[in-house]
Amino acid sequence: MPDSLTFIGLHYWAGAGHEFDQVAALLAPDYRLLAPDLGGFGGAPAPPNGFAVAAYADAVAAFIEAENPGRYVLVGHSMGGKIALELAARQPAGLAGVVLLSPSPPSPEPMTDEDRQASLHAWSKPAEAAKTIRHITAHALPDAVYRQVVADNLASSRAAWEAWLLRGSREDISSRMARIVAPCALVAGDQDAVLSPSVHGLETLPLLPPGTPLEIISGAGHLLPYEAPHEVAALLQRFAQERVKG
């Protein structure tokens, strides 16, 4: 590996770590990408300290300590983006950068009460999972990927599902963002129906270190690692080469 840099992928709400599998394969052998299941999603038990954003950051920090990757870049997608921001604000040893893929903003995530209630009632319902995927993607996913995304949605624990909708997504960690000193990049799909590029430009970008770029992936929706793995991998490689200090 050229500079012993590891990417740590943090997945979206109702997803799982293997959403980064295609990106990891494209980065290999130059870079390693590790992507744990976050508590209550995929195959992971509930986080030991609860479902708050800080508790998830605690769990990610413990995962990183156990893996001992040396220098690493956090790659936070959607819910994972907010968790990445919370952890980055702690200025942990070894953190070399942060890449945010359509992140939940540091401020309360924009969501109407109607949408929140609909999402709460969608837990464990296959038809609702399929409807959600159609809404948040800009084009049809390959069959195997589609089935995996549905399965991940349905594997979400009710406690984790509801905790994010009712509390985590509403948390405001904006005041902590001034503590982030690692280089950052913000990436969004121009067809994202969940968190549009304008949301990132207004809610997240102003709170990141000066000079943080906002990269737009054309034709992509919200599930960037699934919809645009080649573009995401190329952005991560460029970030490692141009923005991470050796």
C-alpha positions as CSV (number, residue, x, y, z in Angstrom):
1,M,0.0,0.0,0.0
2,P,1.5,3.3,-1.1
3,D,1.2,5.2,2.2
4,S,-0.3,2.7,4.6
5,L,-3.6,4.6,4.6
6,T,-6.8,2.8,5.4
7,F,-10.4,4.0,4.7
8,I,-13.0,3.3,7.3
9,G,-16.5,3.2,5.8
10,L,-19.6,4.1,7.9
11,H,-22.8,3.1,6.2
12,Y,-26.2,4.7,5.8
13,W,-29.3,4.2,8.0
14,A,-31.0,0.8,7.3
15,G,-27.8,-0.3,5.5
16,A,-24.8,-2.4,6.3
17,G,-21.0,-2.3,5.9
18,H,-21.0,-4.3,2.7
19,E,-22.4,-1.3,0.8
20,F,-18.7,-0.5,0.5
21,D,-17.6,-3.8,-1.0
22,Q,-17.5,-2.6,-4.6
23,V,-15.5,0.5,-3.6
24,A,-13.1,-1.6,-1.5
25,A,-12.4,-3.9,-4.5
26,L,-11.7,-0.9,-6.7
27,L,-9.3,0.6,-4.2
28,A,-7.4,-2.6,-3.7
29,P,-4.5,-3.3,-3.6
30,D,-3.4,0.3,-3.1
31,Y,-5.7,1.0,-0.2
32,R,-7.6,-1.1,2.3
33,L,-11.2,-0.2,3.2
34,L,-12.8,-1.5,6.4
35,A,-16.6,-1.1,6.9
36,P,-18.2,-2.4,10.0
37,D,-21.9,-2.9,10.5
38,L,-23.1,-0.1,12.8
39,G,-25.0,-1.1,15.9
40,G,-28.5,-2.4,15.2
41,F,-27.9,-2.7,11.5
42,G,-26.6,-5.5,9.3
43,G,-25.3,-8.2,11.7
44,A,-24.4,-5.9,14.6
45,P,-25.9,-5.9,18.1
46,A,-27.0,-2.7,19.7
47,P,-24.2,-0.3,20.5
48,P,-23.1,-0.8,24.1
49,N,-23.7,2.9,25.0
50,G,-27.0,3.4,23.2
51,F,-28.0,4.8,19.9
52,A,-27.0,8.5,20.2
53,V,-24.6,9.8,17.6
54,A,-21.9,10.0,20.3
55,A,-22.5,6.4,21.2
56,Y,-22.1,5.3,17.6
57,A,-18.9,7.3,17.5
58,D,-17.7,5.5,20.6
59,A,-18.3,2.1,19.0
60,V,-16.5,3.2,15.8
61,A,-13.5,4.4,17.8
62,A,-13.4,1.0,19.6
63,F,-13.5,-0.8,16.2
64,I,-10.6,1.4,14.9
65,E,-8.6,0.7,18.1
66,A,-9.1,-3.0,17.7
67,E,-8.1,-2.9,14.0
68,N,-5.2,-0.7,14.7
69,P,-5.0,0.6,11.1
70,G,-2.5,3.4,11.7
71,R,-3.4,6.4,9.5
72,Y,-7.0,6.3,8.3
73,V,-9.7,8.3,6.5
74,L,-13.3,8.2,7.7
75,V,-15.8,7.7,4.8
76,G,-19.2,8.5,6.2
77,H,-22.4,7.9,4.1
78,S,-25.7,9.5,5.2
79,M,-26.2,8.5,8.8
80,G,-22.5,7.4,8.8
81,G,-21.6,10.9,7.8
82,K,-22.9,12.4,11.0
83,I,-21.2,9.8,13.0
84,A,-17.9,10.5,11.2
85,L,-18.3,14.2,11.9
86,E,-18.8,13.5,15.7
87,L,-15.7,11.3,15.8
88,A,-13.6,13.7,13.7
89,A,-14.4,16.5,16.2
90,R,-12.7,14.5,18.9
91,Q,-9.4,14.7,16.9
92,P,-8.6,11.0,17.4
93,A,-5.0,9.8,16.8
94,G,-4.4,8.5,13.3
95,L,-7.2,10.4,11.7
96,A,-5.9,11.7,8.3
97,G,-9.1,12.9,6.7
98,V,-12.9,12.7,6.4
99,V,-14.9,12.1,3.2
100,L,-18.6,12.6,3.5
101,L,-20.9,10.9,1.1
102,S,-24.4,12.5,1.1
103,P,-24.1,13.0,4.8
104,S,-26.7,13.6,7.4
105,P,-25.9,17.2,8.3
106,P,-24.5,18.3,11.7
107,S,-27.7,20.2,12.3
108,P,-31.1,18.3,12.6
109,E,-31.7,16.5,9.3
110,P,-34.4,18.1,7.2
111,M,-37.4,15.8,7.3
112,T,-41.1,16.6,7.5
113,D,-43.2,15.1,10.3
114,E,-45.2,13.3,7.6
115,D,-42.1,11.7,6.2
116,R,-40.8,10.8,9.6
117,Q,-44.1,9.0,10.6
118,A,-44.2,7.2,7.3
119,S,-40.6,6.0,7.8
120,L,-41.4,4.8,11.4
121,H,-44.3,2.8,10.1
122,A,-42.2,1.3,7.3
123,W,-40.1,-0.9,9.6
124,S,-39.9,-4.6,8.6
125,K,-42.3,-4.2,5.6
126,P,-40.8,-5.5,2.3
127,A,-43.1,-3.4,0.1
128,E,-42.0,-0.2,2.0
129,A,-38.4,-1.2,1.6
130,A,-38.8,-1.6,-2.1
131,K,-40.6,1.8,-2.3
132,T,-37.8,3.5,-0.3
133,I,-35.1,2.1,-2.6
134,R,-37.0,3.4,-5.7
135,H,-37.2,6.8,-4.1
136,I,-33.6,7.2,-3.0
137,T,-31.9,5.9,-6.1
138,A,-31.6,7.6,-9.5
139,H,-31.7,4.5,-11.6
140,A,-32.3,0.7,-11.2
141,L,-29.7,-1.2,-9.2
142,P,-28.5,-4.6,-10.5
143,D,-30.7,-7.4,-9.2
144,A,-28.2,-8.8,-6.7
145,V,-27.5,-5.4,-5.3
146,Y,-31.2,-4.5,-5.1
147,R,-31.9,-7.7,-3.2
148,Q,-29.1,-7.0,-0.8
149,V,-30.3,-3.4,-0.1
150,V,-33.8,-4.7,0.6
151,A,-32.4,-7.4,2.9
152,D,-30.4,-4.9,4.8
153,N,-33.4,-2.7,5.2
154,L,-35.4,-5.6,6.7
155,A,-32.5,-6.7,8.9
156,S,-32.5,-3.4,10.8
157,S,-33.5,-3.7,14.4
158,R,-36.6,-1.8,15.4
159,A,-34.7,0.0,18.2
160,A,-32.0,1.3,15.9
161,W,-34.5,2.2,13.2
162,E,-36.6,4.3,15.6
163,A,-33.7,5.8,17.5
164,W,-32.3,7.4,14.4
165,L,-35.6,8.7,13.1
166,L,-36.7,10.1,16.5
167,R,-33.4,11.2,18.0
168,G,-30.2,10.7,16.1
169,S,-31.2,12.4,12.9
170,R,-32.5,15.3,15.0
171,E,-29.3,15.8,17.0
172,D,-27.4,19.1,16.5
173,I,-23.7,18.7,16.8
174,S,-22.9,21.9,14.8
175,S,-21.1,23.5,17.7
176,R,-18.5,20.8,17.7
177,M,-17.6,21.1,14.0
178,A,-15.0,23.9,14.7
179,R,-12.9,21.2,16.3
180,I,-12.4,19.3,13.1
181,V,-8.9,20.0,11.8
182,A,-8.4,17.0,9.4
183,P,-8.9,17.7,5.7
184,C,-12.4,17.0,4.5
185,A,-14.3,16.4,1.2
186,L,-18.1,16.4,0.7
187,V,-19.7,14.3,-2.1
188,A,-23.3,14.4,-3.3
189,G,-25.3,12.9,-6.2
190,D,-27.1,15.5,-8.3
191,Q,-30.2,13.3,-8.3
192,D,-30.4,12.7,-4.6
193,A,-34.0,12.9,-3.5
194,V,-33.1,12.6,0.2
195,L,-30.4,15.2,0.8
196,S,-29.8,17.4,-2.2
197,P,-26.5,19.1,-3.0
198,S,-28.1,22.4,-1.8
199,V,-28.7,20.9,1.6
200,H,-25.0,20.0,1.9
201,G,-24.0,23.4,0.6
202,L,-26.1,25.2,3.2
203,E,-26.0,22.9,6.2
204,T,-22.7,21.1,6.2
205,L,-20.1,22.7,4.0
206,P,-19.9,26.0,5.9
207,L,-19.1,24.1,9.1
208,L,-16.2,22.2,7.6
209,P,-12.5,23.4,7.3
210,P,-11.9,26.2,4.8
211,G,-11.2,24.9,1.3
212,T,-13.3,21.7,1.7
213,P,-14.6,20.9,-1.8
214,L,-18.2,19.8,-2.7
215,E,-17.9,17.2,-5.4
216,I,-21.1,16.4,-7.4
217,I,-21.6,13.0,-9.0
218,S,-23.8,13.3,-12.1
219,G,-26.7,11.0,-12.4
220,A,-26.4,9.5,-8.9
221,G,-29.0,9.4,-6.2
222,H,-28.5,8.8,-2.4
223,L,-26.8,5.4,-2.4
224,L,-23.5,6.6,-3.9
225,P,-21.4,3.5,-3.0
226,Y,-23.9,1.3,-4.9
227,E,-24.9,3.7,-7.7
228,A,-21.5,5.1,-8.5
229,P,-18.7,2.9,-7.0
230,H,-16.2,3.8,-9.7
231,E,-16.7,7.5,-9.1
232,V,-16.5,7.1,-5.3
233,A,-13.3,5.0,-5.5
234,A,-11.7,7.6,-7.8
235,L,-12.6,10.4,-5.5
236,L,-11.2,8.5,-2.5
237,Q,-7.9,7.8,-4.4
238,R,-7.6,11.5,-5.4
239,F,-8.4,12.6,-1.8
240,A,-5.6,10.3,-0.5
241,Q,-3.1,11.6,-3.0
242,E,-3.9,15.3,-3.0
243,R,-5.4,16.2,0.4
244,V,-4.0,13.8,2.9
245,K,-0.7,14.9,4.3
246,G,2.1,12.3,4.4
